[in-house]
Amino acid sequence: MSGYFWVVLGGLVIFTTKYLTSVRLRGLTDRMQREQTGA
């Protein structure tokens, strides 16, 4: 029971970290492209 719980918890943490990183990277690329087109 506890082992399964830790596996699920670890998966959730990894999934959340990857999701937040992808969203942040997408926002950075959009901002960079916007600045390039503006310049």
N, CA, C and O atoms as CSV, one atom per row, in Angstrom:
chain,resi,resn,atom,element,x,y,z
A,1,MET,N,N,0.844,-1.200,0.000
A,1,MET,CA,C,0.000,0.000,0.000
A,1,MET,C,C,0.878,1.249,0.000
A,1,MET,O,O,0.747,2.103,-0.877
A,2,SER,N,N,1.770,1.354,0.981
A,2,SER,CA,C,2.603,2.563,1.072
A,2,SER,C,C,3.514,2.674,-0.146
A,2,SER,O,O,3.729,3.773,-0.659
A,3,GLY,N,N,4.058,1.538,-0.619
A,3,GLY,CA,C,4.941,1.578,-1.792
A,3,GLY,C,C,4.185,2.089,-3.005
A,3,GLY,O,O,4.696,2.921,-3.755
A,4,TYR,N,N,2.958,1.589,-3.201
A,4,TYR,CA,C,2.149,2.035,-4.340
A,4,TYR,C,C,1.866,3.530,-4.223
A,4,TYR,O,O,1.902,4.258,-5.215
A,5,PHE,N,N,1.584,3.981,-2.992
A,5,PHE,CA,C,1.290,5.398,-2.764
A,5,PHE,C,C,2.481,6.265,-3.157
A,5,PHE,O,O,2.311,7.309,-3.786
A,6,TRP,N,N,3.695,5.831,-2.783
A,6,TRP,CA,C,4.883,6.626,-3.107
A,6,TRP,C,C,5.134,6.654,-4.607
A,6,TRP,O,O,5.591,7.661,-5.148
A,7,VAL,N,N,4.829,5.530,-5.287
A,7,VAL,CA,C,5.025,5.488,-6.746
A,7,VAL,C,C,4.083,6.483,-7.415
A,7,VAL,O,O,4.483,7.219,-8.317
A,8,VAL,N,N,2.833,6.500,-6.966
A,8,VAL,CA,C,1.858,7.436,-7.547
A,8,VAL,C,C,2.267,8.875,-7.235
A,8,VAL,O,O,2.184,9.750,-8.098
A,9,LEU,N,N,2.706,9.116,-6.003
A,9,LEU,CA,C,3.109,10.471,-5.616
A,9,LEU,C,C,4.294,10.933,-6.461
A,9,LEU,O,O,4.315,12.068,-6.937
A,10,GLY,N,N,5.278,10.055,-6.646
A,10,GLY,CA,C,6.443,10.421,-7.461
A,10,GLY,C,C,6.033,10.716,-8.893
A,10,GLY,O,O,6.527,11.667,-9.499
A,11,GLY,N,N,5.124,9.900,-9.443
A,11,GLY,CA,C,4.670,10.131,-10.819
A,11,GLY,C,C,3.969,11.474,-10.939
A,11,GLY,O,O,4.161,12.194,-11.919
A,12,LEU,N,N,3.157,11.810,-9.946
A,12,LEU,CA,C,2.453,13.094,-9.989
A,12,LEU,C,C,3.445,14.251,-9.940
A,12,LEU,O,O,3.296,15.235,-10.666
A,13,VAL,N,N,4.454,14.131,-9.086
A,13,VAL,CA,C,5.454,15.208,-8.971
A,13,VAL,C,C,6.198,15.375,-10.292
A,13,VAL,O,O,6.390,16.499,-10.756
A,14,ILE,N,N,6.619,14.268,-10.898
A,14,ILE,CA,C,7.360,14.351,-12.166
A,14,ILE,C,C,6.466,14.930,-13.256
A,14,ILE,O,O,6.901,15.783,-14.030
A,15,PHE,N,N,5.208,14.464,-13.321
A,15,PHE,CA,C,4.288,14.955,-14.350
A,15,PHE,C,C,4.053,16.453,-14.183
A,15,PHE,O,O,4.069,17.199,-15.163
A,16,THR,N,N,3.836,16.896,-12.941
A,16,THR,CA,C,3.594,18.326,-12.701
A,16,THR,C,C,4.818,19.152,-13.072
A,16,THR,O,O,4.689,20.219,-13.672
A,17,THR,N,N,6.012,18.663,-12.717
A,17,THR,CA,C,7.231,19.408,-13.040
A,17,THR,C,C,7.410,19.526,-14.547
A,17,THR,O,O,7.724,20.604,-15.052
A,18,LYS,N,N,7.210,18.412,-15.276
A,18,LYS,CA,C,7.372,18.459,-16.741
A,18,LYS,C,C,6.338,19.390,-17.351
A,18,LYS,O,O,6.650,20.142,-18.274
A,19,TYR,N,N,5.091,19.350,-16.839
A,19,TYR,CA,C,4.029,20.195,-17.388
A,19,TYR,C,C,4.357,21.670,-17.166
A,19,TYR,O,O,4.244,22.476,-18.090
A,20,LEU,N,N,4.760,22.024,-15.957
A,20,LEU,CA,C,5.082,23.424,-15.663
A,20,LEU,C,C,6.275,23.880,-16.494
A,20,LEU,O,O,6.287,25.010,-16.981
A,21,THR,N,N,7.274,23.024,-16.663
A,21,THR,CA,C,8.454,23.395,-17.453
A,21,THR,C,C,8.072,23.640,-18.903
A,21,THR,O,O,8.542,24.600,-19.513
A,22,SER,N,N,7.216,22.772,-19.469
A,22,SER,CA,C,6.814,22.939,-20.870
A,22,SER,C,C,6.017,24.231,-21.034
A,22,SER,O,O,6.196,24.949,-22.017
A,23,VAL,N,N,5.142,24.529,-20.078
A,23,VAL,CA,C,4.341,25.759,-20.171
A,23,VAL,C,C,5.254,26.974,-20.084
A,23,VAL,O,O,5.088,27.934,-20.837
A,24,ARG,N,N,6.224,26.935,-19.161
A,24,ARG,CA,C,7.127,28.078,-18.999
A,24,ARG,C,C,7.979,28.253,-20.257
A,24,ARG,O,O,8.182,29.379,-20.712
A,25,LEU,N,N,8.476,27.155,-20.818
A,25,LEU,CA,C,9.299,27.249,-22.032
A,25,LEU,C,C,8.467,27.799,-23.182
A,25,LEU,O,O,8.959,28.611,-23.965
A,26,ARG,N,N,7.204,27.365,-23.296
A,26,ARG,CA,C,6.353,27.855,-24.373
A,26,ARG,C,C,6.146,29.366,-24.220
A,26,ARG,O,O,6.178,30.100,-25.208
A,27,GLY,N,N,5.936,29.826,-22.994
A,27,GLY,CA,C,5.749,31.258,-22.766
A,27,GLY,C,C,7.009,32.031,-23.128
A,27,GLY,O,O,6.926,33.114,-23.708
A,28,LEU,N,N,8.181,31.485,-22.790
A,28,LEU,CA,C,9.438,32.168,-23.115
A,28,LEU,C,C,9.630,32.247,-24.622
A,28,LEU,O,O,10.018,33.298,-25.133
A,29,THR,N,N,9.369,31.161,-25.349
A,29,THR,CA,C,9.547,31.170,-26.805
A,29,THR,C,C,8.574,32.152,-27.439
A,29,THR,O,O,8.937,32.872,-28.369
A,30,ASP,N,N,7.339,32.187,-26.945
A,30,ASP,CA,C,6.367,33.135,-27.507
A,30,ASP,C,C,6.845,34.566,-27.293
A,30,ASP,O,O,6.748,35.396,-28.196
A,31,ARG,N,N,7.359,34.856,-26.102
A,31,ARG,CA,C,7.823,36.212,-25.808
A,31,ARG,C,C,9.014,36.569,-26.703
A,31,ARG,O,O,9.089,37.684,-27.220
A,32,MET,N,N,9.936,35.635,-26.884
A,32,MET,CA,C,11.111,35.906,-27.719
A,32,MET,C,C,10.684,36.155,-29.165
A,32,MET,O,O,11.190,37.075,-29.808
A,33,GLN,N,N,9.770,35.355,-29.674
A,33,GLN,CA,C,9.311,35.545,-31.054
A,33,GLN,C,C,8.612,36.894,-31.187
A,33,GLN,O,O,8.788,37.592,-32.186
A,34,ARG,N,N,7.816,37.263,-30.176
A,34,ARG,CA,C,7.103,38.537,-30.226
A,34,ARG,C,C,8.109,39.694,-30.250
A,34,ARG,O,O,7.928,40.657,-30.995
A,35,GLU,N,N,9.170,39.602,-29.435
A,35,GLU,CA,C,10.171,40.675,-29.410
A,35,GLU,C,C,10.892,40.760,-30.749
A,35,GLU,O,O,11.172,41.857,-31.232
A,36,GLN,N,N,11.196,39.609,-31.355
A,36,GLN,CA,C,11.897,39.624,-32.643
A,36,GLN,C,C,11.018,40.275,-33.711
A,36,GLN,O,O,11.505,41.081,-34.503
A,37,THR,N,N,9.730,39.933,-33.739
A,37,THR,CA,C,8.847,40.518,-34.755
A,37,THR,C,C,8.655,42.009,-34.476
A,37,THR,O,O,8.558,42.806,-35.408
A,38,GLY,N,N,8.599,42.390,-33.187
A,38,GLY,CA,C,8.421,43.801,-32.847
A,38,GLY,C,C,9.637,44.611,-33.256
A,38,GLY,O,O,9.500,45.746,-33.712
A,39,ALA,N,N,10.829,44.042,-33.097
A,39,ALA,CA,C,12.058,44.755,-33.439
A,39,ALA,C,C,12.194,44.777,-34.951
A,39,ALA,O,O,13.161,45.328,-35.476
